[in-house]
């Protein structure tokens, strides 16, 4: 679909029971890439649905979920959101050699 975006979802869940719940939820939304990382192609509505489900599963202050918006294939605009623990973005800086 033209309105779909590519997302990378990575998570660090402190409790093994919650981790399994998040893993099972993610299997319904995208492709499993490695232990706690999924690639998802989602339209706006499915992305909002996934975020709502993840917010219900994670424990704020203990768990951490990153939603990385890679963007559509023709133009990439990387955006990172954090659910749970806080996340500090790495700022790009010019390096003079």
VENLINCOR-V179226 format. One line per field, one symbol per residue. ss: DSSP state (~ for helix, > for strand, _ for the rest). psi: psi as a letter, one per 20 degrees, with the letter a starting at -180 (. if undefined). burial: b if it has 24 or more other C-alpha atoms within 12 Angstrom, else e. A space follows every 50 residues. Layout:
ss->???
psi->???
burial->???
This chain:
ss->____>>>>>>>>___~~~~~~~~~~~~___>>>>__>>>>>>_~~~~~~~ ~~~~~~~______>>>>>>>>>__>>>>>>>>>>_____________
psi->qhjqqpqppqqophphghghggghghhiiappgafkpqppoprgghghgg gggghhhqopigrpppooohrrhippnpppqppdqqppqpppqqpp.
burial->eeeebbbbbbbbbeeeeebeebbebbeebbbeeeebbbbbbbeeeebeeb beebbebbeeeebbbbbbbbbeeeeeeeeebbbbeeeeeeeeeeeee
